[in-house]
């Protein structure tokens, strides 16, 4: 089952509310805000949680702050039991978010219950450019709308309930990242009739990939700490 609606998920950027819902002035300032967010993300990347991997003592300190239930989930992930529930994964991510190890955006973009799909981006002219969706997602959109265009399809994001959970969070994230990589690559190869690039901005998809990479890397390190 898939739920589609126009929303402003945090994972669209590391700066909450950066994507305007409407208004010409908001659109014209979007690229400026996006540039600021990109620069801020670059600074954050240099100082984010992944630096914990270089300091095992910091990783151990972080793990020690987790409640017993979350530590047990890490042990089971390390053991490869493949029986982690969605609630257990969500609880672990929420604990890491509370401790400041991952951001709200990271937690949201690695949810076990749904995926946010960016439908496009605002270009430099203030016009919204819609991405071409992969066929499997396009079919789900048509199915959800009963074969008709849904008004909410004009929003910035689609929220899709995911049914691919197998009890292995890391495999789940790997599969989702693989889908995002393929989608981004296909969009990057797309051309207009005159041979020019059809799309110029892939940051909404890239931000999701970065969040998945960050969380997956941290979980692996915490499992071994």
C-alpha positions as CSV (number, residue, x, y, z in Angstrom):
1,X,0.0,0.0,0.0
2,X,1.3,3.5,-0.8
3,X,0.3,6.8,0.6
4,X,1.0,9.9,-1.5
5,X,0.8,13.4,-0.4
6,X,2.4,16.8,-0.8
7,X,4.7,17.3,2.2
8,X,8.0,18.8,3.3
9,X,10.1,15.9,4.8
10,X,13.2,16.8,6.7
11,X,15.2,14.4,4.6
12,X,14.8,16.7,1.6
13,X,17.6,18.7,3.2
14,X,19.6,18.9,6.4
15,X,17.9,22.2,7.0
16,X,14.3,21.7,8.1
17,X,11.7,23.5,6.0
18,X,14.0,24.5,3.2
19,X,11.6,23.3,0.5
20,X,8.8,25.9,0.1
21,X,5.3,24.7,-0.4
22,X,4.2,27.6,-2.6
23,X,4.7,31.3,-3.4
24,X,6.9,33.0,-6.0
25,X,9.1,34.7,-3.5
26,X,9.7,31.4,-1.8
27,X,10.6,29.8,-5.1
28,X,13.0,32.6,-6.1
29,X,14.8,32.2,-2.8
30,X,14.9,28.4,-2.9
31,X,18.2,28.2,-4.8
32,X,19.9,30.5,-2.4
33,X,18.6,28.4,0.5
34,X,19.7,25.3,-1.2
35,X,23.2,26.7,-1.7
36,X,23.4,27.6,2.0
37,X,22.1,24.1,3.0
38,X,24.7,22.5,0.7
39,X,27.5,24.5,2.2
40,X,26.2,23.7,5.7
41,X,26.0,20.0,4.8
42,X,29.6,20.0,3.7
43,X,30.7,21.5,7.0
44,X,28.5,18.9,8.8
45,X,30.0,16.1,6.8
46,X,33.5,17.0,8.1
47,X,32.3,16.8,11.7
48,X,29.4,14.3,11.7
49,X,29.0,11.0,13.4
50,X,31.2,9.1,11.0
51,X,34.2,10.5,12.8
52,X,33.3,8.2,15.6
53,X,34.7,5.4,13.4
54,X,38.2,6.9,14.0
55,X,37.8,6.8,17.8
56,X,36.7,3.4,19.2
57,X,36.5,4.9,22.7
58,X,33.8,7.4,21.4
59,X,31.9,4.5,19.8
60,X,32.0,2.6,23.0
61,X,30.8,5.6,24.9
62,X,27.9,6.1,22.6
63,X,27.0,2.4,22.8
64,X,27.1,2.5,26.6
65,X,24.5,5.3,26.5
66,X,22.0,3.1,24.7
67,X,19.4,1.2,26.7
68,X,19.7,-2.6,27.0
69,X,17.1,-3.2,24.3
70,X,18.9,-1.2,21.7
71,X,22.2,-2.8,22.6
72,X,20.5,-6.2,22.2
73,X,19.3,-5.1,18.7
74,X,22.9,-4.3,17.8
75,X,24.1,-7.7,19.0
76,X,21.5,-9.4,16.9
77,X,22.4,-7.3,13.8
78,X,26.1,-8.3,14.4
79,X,25.1,-11.9,14.7
80,X,23.1,-11.8,11.5
81,X,19.9,-13.2,13.0
82,X,17.8,-11.3,10.4
83,X,14.9,-11.1,12.8
84,X,14.9,-7.4,13.7
85,X,11.4,-5.9,13.8
86,X,10.5,-2.6,12.3
87,X,9.7,-1.3,15.8
88,X,13.1,-2.4,17.1
89,X,14.9,-0.7,14.3
90,X,12.8,2.5,14.7
91,X,13.5,2.4,18.4
92,X,17.3,2.1,17.9
93,X,17.3,5.0,15.4
94,X,15.2,7.1,17.7
95,X,17.7,6.5,20.6
96,X,20.6,7.5,18.3
97,X,18.7,10.6,17.2
98,X,18.0,11.5,20.9
99,X,21.7,11.1,21.7
100,X,22.7,13.4,18.8
101,X,24.4,10.6,16.9
102,X,22.2,11.0,13.8
103,X,19.9,13.8,12.7
104,X,16.1,13.8,12.4
105,X,16.7,13.8,8.7
106,X,18.9,10.6,8.9
107,X,16.3,8.9,11.0
108,X,13.4,9.8,8.7
109,X,15.3,8.8,5.5
110,X,16.1,5.3,7.0
111,X,12.6,4.6,8.3
112,X,11.5,1.0,8.2
113,X,7.8,1.9,7.5
114,X,8.1,4.1,4.4
115,X,10.3,5.8,1.9
116,X,10.1,9.5,0.9
117,X,10.3,9.9,-2.9
118,X,11.2,13.3,-4.2
119,X,9.1,14.2,-7.1
120,X,11.4,16.9,-8.4
121,X,13.1,20.2,-7.6
122,X,12.9,24.0,-8.2
123,X,15.2,25.2,-11.0
124,X,17.0,28.5,-11.2
125,X,14.0,30.0,-12.9
126,X,11.8,29.2,-10.0
127,X,10.0,26.5,-12.0
128,X,9.3,23.0,-10.5
129,X,11.0,20.3,-12.6
130,X,9.4,16.8,-12.1
131,X,11.6,13.8,-12.1
132,X,10.7,10.8,-14.3
133,X,9.8,8.1,-11.8
134,X,11.2,4.5,-12.1
135,X,8.6,2.2,-13.7
136,X,7.9,0.3,-10.5
137,X,7.1,3.5,-8.6
138,X,5.2,4.9,-11.6
139,X,3.0,1.8,-11.6
140,X,2.4,2.1,-7.9
141,X,1.3,5.7,-8.4
142,X,-1.1,4.8,-11.1
143,X,-2.4,1.9,-9.1
144,X,-2.9,4.1,-6.0
145,X,-4.8,6.7,-8.0
146,X,-7.0,4.1,-9.7
147,X,-5.3,4.8,-13.0
148,X,-6.1,8.5,-12.7
149,X,-3.9,11.4,-11.8
150,X,-4.1,12.2,-8.1
151,X,-4.1,15.8,-7.1
152,X,-1.6,15.1,-4.4
153,X,0.8,13.9,-7.1
154,X,1.6,17.5,-7.7
155,X,3.2,17.8,-4.3
156,X,7.0,17.8,-3.7
157,X,7.2,14.3,-2.2
158,X,5.5,10.9,-2.3
159,X,5.4,8.9,0.9
160,X,5.5,5.2,-0.1
161,X,4.7,2.4,2.4
162,X,7.5,-0.1,2.0
163,X,6.9,-3.9,2.1
164,X,10.5,-5.0,1.6
165,X,11.4,-5.4,5.3
166,X,13.1,-8.8,5.9
167,X,14.5,-8.3,9.4
168,X,17.9,-7.3,8.2
169,X,18.2,-3.4,8.6
170,X,21.6,-3.2,6.8
171,X,20.4,-5.2,3.8
172,X,17.2,-3.1,3.8
173,X,19.3,0.1,3.5
174,X,21.6,-1.4,0.9
175,X,18.6,-2.4,-1.3
176,X,17.1,1.1,-0.9
177,X,20.4,2.8,-1.7
178,X,20.8,0.6,-4.8
179,X,17.4,1.7,-6.0
180,X,18.3,5.4,-5.4
181,X,21.6,5.0,-7.2
182,X,20.0,3.4,-10.2
183,X,17.3,6.1,-10.3
184,X,19.8,8.9,-10.0
185,X,22.0,7.4,-12.8
186,X,19.0,7.1,-15.1
187,X,18.0,10.7,-14.5
188,X,21.6,11.9,-15.1
189,X,21.6,10.2,-18.5
190,X,18.2,11.7,-19.5
191,X,18.4,14.2,-22.4
192,X,16.1,16.7,-24.0
193,X,15.4,16.6,-27.7
194,X,18.2,19.1,-28.3
195,X,20.7,16.8,-26.5
196,X,20.9,19.0,-23.4
197,X,20.6,17.5,-19.9
198,X,17.0,17.1,-18.9
199,X,17.8,17.4,-15.1
200,X,20.3,19.6,-13.3
201,X,19.7,18.9,-9.7
202,X,19.7,15.5,-8.0
203,X,20.3,16.7,-4.4
204,X,17.0,15.4,-3.0
205,X,18.0,11.9,-4.0
206,X,21.6,12.3,-3.1
207,X,20.7,13.5,0.4
208,X,18.7,10.3,1.0
209,X,21.6,8.2,-0.1
210,X,24.0,10.1,2.2
211,X,21.6,9.6,5.2
212,X,21.4,5.9,4.5
213,X,25.2,5.6,4.1
214,X,25.7,7.5,7.4
215,X,23.3,5.4,9.4
216,X,24.5,2.1,8.0
217,X,28.2,3.0,8.6
218,X,27.4,4.0,12.2
219,X,25.4,0.9,13.0
220,X,28.2,-1.3,11.6
221,X,30.8,0.5,13.8
222,X,28.5,0.3,16.9
223,X,28.0,-3.4,16.3
224,X,31.8,-3.9,16.5
225,X,32.5,-1.4,19.4
